[in-house]
Amino acid sequence: MARRTRVLSALALAAAAALVPVQATAHQPAHQRQAPPGTPCSAPVKPASQMTVESCDSPDRIIEKAANIVPTPGQLAWQQREVTAFTHFGMNTFTNREWGSGTEDEKLFAPKAIDADQWMRAYKAAGVEQVMLTAKHHDGFVLYPSRYTDHSVALSPGSPDVVAAYVKAARKAGLKVGLYLSPSDGAELPHAWHAQWVDTIREKQAEGKPLSLPERMALEDGDRAPAGAGRFGNGSPVTERTIPTLVPGDDRAAAVRSGKLPTFRVKADDYDTYYLNQLYELFTQYGPIEELWLDGANPWSGSGITQKYDVKQWFDMVKALSPNTVVFQGPQGARWVGNESGIARETEWSVTPHTTDPWTGLGSLPNDSTDPDIGSRAKLLDPSVNYLQWYPAEADVSIRPGWFHHPDQRPKTPAQLMNLYEKSVGRNASLLLNVPPDKDGRIDDADVAALTAFGSDVRRIYGTDVREQGPAPYTFDRIAVREDIRHGQRVEKFAVEARVGGSWQRIAEGTTIGHRRILSLATPVTATSVRVKVLESRATPHLGATTLHLSATP
């Protein structure tokens, strides 16, 4: 195995050098053996966002490959947008549920208004740079007038195109846009199967057996049939289809015939065709879309029905329509951090190993995404690993106990939000903070107040380096360390030392760095200079700017 490097970077605290990035140096690891000429393992390792692990790769070469996994342009831009506001809004907002059954009457979705501009003002007050809307949650109710289902806002009072209003308001506010389109779809459950399932749930209830949340919601709605066409898991044949599948009187027909709108030939069953058509609608009508969120929920598989997704066709079409879109759970996209608490691991790798081709499945990590270790050398060198890719973490959490707005719930405090920020953004992850509008179509005043105070605190603490306030010495209790991730993520262990009273003292240690690592000190330190020691690295580390911050109000 390659020896681990030991390097030293010093950062003087002179004001003139305050924001100058620091680049550490180290020797590249040497192979323990040389591959025969002409084999895949004899060629130089070149930076890429995904690589195949060859059978002839030595352990050293695998680590060298991991050190040269780099983000795509879309991923790089995504990681620089450190906080995204999640907007859960839909049928559940009006039924006061967290999980819809898919049988709800479309007329129940009746917001007094859609004040998307107010949503964006609240989000921007928190400092977000991207927003993401649930265009379709697991209940299958669609927040734009889709051509492929009646279970949408088209049949709601006023027929509000929520996606259009959201995207327009976000762009007006200078925010990037993400959309969530749930693969699971309760409205598309086959009707006969659903009726039998409800009878089974009634039997379970009579026997005193516990019911899951989807089962409880289905039972509440009784004998109402799913609102869709029964396409989810219906066993329909896989045949050749054209996307977009034009409907009678389709307003896109001329643009498709002329080639102004692209077409895709796919092999798909009924539900995959439906899903591909909706993806096509979103990307061609509301794009550009900077992030597509693919939730992995599949609540009915244990009850005898599931839908096999051909996700490669999804990914291929999205790539063709929008090359820089980051797909959550997609290839060279973003991954779930492993909890819904908004907290990243203290050792959070953006370079991850995979047993299967990331283009063929949702996620595809060789271990469960809740595993405390997903990217160490031991994980990279596991014999089951066949691929490596850049796959950064996204830490999702709601400002309220639920994901949808419920009048009896209260938001987290600004202090709680700051703690989440430091344990997500400060641990090489993106924070996905859900702030749901109420059924009046506005974000609650209590949420706005919490977001505004939180954003103010982030700007006060992390908006400037304490070195900008005057000559040394400087007092600080937060240290932000960065790698220049254009060169990958390489640091495995580092330490920070401060010159206090004329002598060097070690004041903090960490493992991974990545885009940004925030180290919190128990008490403030006053020092004339600091230095970052890279103790272990997979290859030559490239450090970005190290900045110093003080959390206490001066």
C-alpha positions, -999 to 999 in steps of 0.1 A, spaced: 0 0 0 12 35 -7 29 53 21 9 81 36 24 115 31 34 139 59 34 175 49 34 209 65 16 241 54 22 273 73 -3 302 71 10 335 85 -17 357 98 -5 389 82 -34 409 68 -19 411 34 -20 373 30 -53 368 47 -72 352 18 -43 337 -2 -49 299 -7 -22 276 7 -10 247 -14 8 219 5 33 197 -13 40 160 -10 54 131 -30 31 111 -51 27 74 -39 49 49 -56 34 16 -68 45 -16 -51 45 -33 -85 44 -22 -121 17 -34 -145 28 -50 -177 30 -26 -207 -2 -24 -227 -26 -34 -199 -53 -11 -186 -32 -7 -154 -1 5 -172 -16 38 -184 -12 70 -164 -40 78 -140 -57 110 -152 -83 130 -133 -119 120 -139 -152 121 -121 -157 83 -124 -132 55 -128 -133 17 -132 -113 -4 -108 -95 -30 -130 -86 -65 -119 -50 -57 -125 -50 -26 -103 -27 -28 -73 -38 -13 -40 -15 16 -46 -31 23 -80 -66 21 -65 -57 48 -40 -40 68 -67 -72 66 -87 -93 77 -57 -69 107 -53 -76 117 -88 -114 115 -87 -126 151 -93 -160 168 -95 -178 174 -127 -184 211 -135 -220 207 -123 -209 191 -90 -182 218 -84 -208 245 -88 -233 225 -67 -208 222 -38 -201 259 -39 -239 264 -33 -236 253 3 -272 256 15 -304 247 -5 -339 254 7 -362 225 3 -399 233 -3 -423 205 7 -457 217 -6 -485 197 -20 -516 177 -12 -502 168 22 -502 205 31 -540 205 29 -548 171 44 -524 178 73 -504 146 65 -469 136 60 -477 108 36 -505 109 11 -524 79 -1 -527 89 -38 -565 87 -37 -571 123 -26 -595 146 -45 -575 171 -65 -599 199 -53 -585 195 -18 -554 213 -30 -567 249 -26 -542 275 -15 -555 310 -10 -525 322 -29 -490 311 -41 -467 338 -28 -435 323 -42 -418 357 -40 -423 356 -2 -408 321 -1 -377 333 -19 -373 363 4 -374 340 34 -350 316 19 -325 344 9 -327 358 44 -312 325 55 -284 328 29 -295 300 6 -282 299 -30 -305 272 -44 -341 261 -38 -359 228 -45 -396 221 -48 -414 188 -45 -430 188 -80 -445 154 -72 -443 136 -38 -450 100 -31 -488 105 -33 -484 112 -70 -501 146 -70 -483 168 -96 -478 206 -90 -479 215 -126 -505 206 -153 -489 175 -167 -502 160 -200 -500 125 -186 -522 125 -156 -554 141 -143 -541 140 -107 -525 174 -108 -532 211 -101 -551 212 -134 -581 200 -115 -575 221 -84 -593 254 -78 -577 280 -100 -554 254 -116 -522 270 -102 -490 260 -119 -469 259 -87 -437 248 -105 -439 277 -129 -445 302 -101 -417 287 -81 -391 287 -109 -400 322 -119 -397 336 -84 -364 317 -78 -348 331 -109 -360 366 -102 -344 362 -67 -311 350 -83 -314 315 -70 -306 282 -87 -334 257 -90 -339 221 -81 -370 199 -85 -380 167 -67 -400 142 -87 -408 111 -66 -402 78 -84 -427 61 -60 -463 71 -69 -493 61 -48 -517 76 -73 -505 51 -100 -510 19 -79 -531 -6 -98 -567 -3 -87 -574 -40 -82 -543 -45 -62 -550 -14 -41 -585 -27 -32 -570 -60 -20 -543 -42 -1 -568 -21 18 -587 -53 28 -554 -68 40 -548 -36 61 -582 -39 76 -574 -75 86 -542 -64 102 -559 -37 121 -585 -62 134 -558 -85 146 -541 -57 165 -510 -56 143 -490 -24 139 -496 -5 107 -470 15 87 -476 52 79 -486 44 42 -510 17 55 -526 41 80 -532 67 53 -546 41 29 -570 29 56 -581 65 64 -592 69 27 -609 36 27 -624 24 -6 -613 54 -27 -594 42 -57 -559 56 -66 -564 87 -87 -541 77 -116 -541 52 -144 -526 22 -125 -492 22 -141 -469 16 -110 -458 -20 -109 -487 -32 -132 -465 -57 -150 -469 -40 -184 -445 -51 -211 -413 -33 -219 -416 -20 -255 -401 6 -277 -415 41 -269 -409 76 -279 -403 104 -254 -421 128 -255 -451 106 -261 -474 131 -278 -510 133 -267 -540 143 -288 -538 180 -296 -503 182 -281 -490 218 -283 -454 205 -289 -461 184 -320 -447 210 -345 -416 216 -324 -410 178 -322 -415 174 -359 -391 202 -367 -365 190 -343 -367 221 -322 -375 197 -293 -355 165 -291 -369 130 -290 -357 99 -273 -363 63 -283 -365 41 -252 -375 6 -241 -399 10 -212 -430 -2 -195 -460 19 -187 -447 35 -156 -412 42 -168 -427 58 -199 -449 80 -176 -419 90 -155 -397 98 -185 -424 119 -200 -427 139 -168 -390 144 -166 -391 156 -201 -418 181 -193 -399 195 -163 -366 199 -181 -380 213 -214 -407 236 -199 -391 248 -166 -353 243 -171 -325 249 -165 -327 226 -135 -295 226 -114 -305 196 -93 -330 167 -97 -339 149 -65 -348 112 -68 -361 99 -35 -355 62 -29 -387 54 -9 -405 22 -20 -432 17 7 -453 -10 -11 -426 -36 -19 -433 -55 13 -469 -57 4 -465 -74 -29 -460 -47 -55 -430 -28 -67 -418 -10 -98 -385 -19 -115 -370 14 -127 -347 15 -157 -328 44 -143 -301 44 -169 -326 57 -194 -336 84 -169 -300 95 -164 -292 94 -201 -321 116 -210 -313 141 -182 -277 142 -193 -288 149 -229 -312 176 -218 -291 193 -191 -255 181 -189 -247 200 -156 -277 189 -136 -267 172 -104 -289 142 -98 -295 131 -62 -287 94 -61 -276 96 -97 -242 90 -113 -216 117 -105 -244 134 -87 -250 138 -49 -259 112 -22 -279 110 9 -258 117 40 -274 88 58 -299 105 82 -326 132 81 -310 151 109 -289 174 88 -257 161 103 -227 148 82 -200 124 94 -168 138 109 -150 119 83 -171 127 51 -156 116 18 -168 129 -16 -150 100 -33 -169 68 -28 -165 32 -39 -193 12 -58 -199 -24 -66 -222 -17 -95 -221 9 -123 -235 41 -109 -254 47 -141 -275 16 -135 -290 21 -101 -302 47 -75 -272 51 -52 -254 18 -56 -229 22 -26 -215 -12 -16 -226 -5 20 -257 11 34 -256 49 32 -260 51 70 -227 33 74 -203 55 95 -175 47 70 -181 50 33 -148 62 18 -118 50 38 -89 31 23 -104 -1 37 -136 6 18 -118 16 -14 -98 -16 -14 -126 -40 -7 -125 -68 -33 -162 -61 -43 -154 -25 -55 -156 -20 -92 -161 17 -96 -150 50 -79 -168 83 -84 -172 118 -70 -203 116 -49 -206 143 -23 -230 142 6 -263 162 9 -276 165 45 -314 169 45 -334 182 75 -366 201 81 -369 233 101 -400 217 117 -406 182 130 -425 173 98 -416 179 61 -450 195 53 -464 224 72 -486 215 102 -501 244 123 -493 228 156 -455 225 150 -428 251 156 -395 258 138 -360 251 151 -343 280 168 -315 300 151 -290 284 174 -302 249 163 -299 259 127 -264 272 132 -254 239 148 -267 221 118 -249 244 95 -216 238 112 -222 200 112 -232 198 75 -215 226 55 -187 225 81 -182 187 74 -179 187 36 -216 183 29 -244 205 15 -272 215 38 -307 208 24 -330 227 48 -367 222 43 -390 252 51 -426 243 41 -452 269 32 -486 267 49 -519 262 31 -524 300 27 -494 298 3 -469 316 26 -441 307 49 -450 311 85 -438 342 103 -421 321 130 -401 303 103 -392 336 86 -379 349 119 -358 319 126 -343 319 90 -336 356 92 -317 353 125 -299 322 113 -288 339 81 -276 370 100 -255 348 124 -239 329 94 -230 362 78 -217 377 110 -195 348 119 -185 333 86 -189 363 63 -155 377 71 -121 365 84 -111 381 118 -78 390 102 -97 416 82 -105 436 114 -69 448 121 -34 438 129 -24 407 148 -29 392 174 -63 378 164 -90 361 186 -110 333 171 -129 301 181 -137 287 146 -113 276 119 -124 269 84 -100 247 64 -105 240 27 -92 218 -1 -92 230 -36 -115 202 -47 -109 209 -84 -79 186 -77 -100 161 -58 -103 152 -21 -70 139 -7 -64 148 30 -69 120 54 -57 136 86 -46 171 96 -39 194 125 -41 231 132 -15 248 153 -14 284 166 14 306 178 3 318 212 26 338 234 56 330 212 52 292 211 33 268 189 3 250 203 -19 223 186 -54 236 189 -75 214 166 -73 181 146 -94 166 119 -96 138 94 -112 148 60 -114 183 47 -131 184 13 -149 216 2 -149 230 37 -142 218 72 -152 239 102 -134 232 135 -150 246 166 -128 255 196 -140 250 232 -127 285 241 -114 314 220 -77 315 211 -56 346 206 -27 340 183 -3 358 160 -2 331 134 -15 296 126 -4 267 105 -21 237 90 -2 204 91 -14 178 66 -5 146 84 -18 120 60 -29 123 24 -36 101 -6 -15 123 -29 -2 158 -31 -28 178 -12 -41 211 -25 -54 234 2 -76 264 -3 -79 294 20 -79 288 57 -100 314 75 -105 323 112 -138 333 128 -153 343 161 -188 331 171 -192 354 201 -206 389 194 -178 415 198 
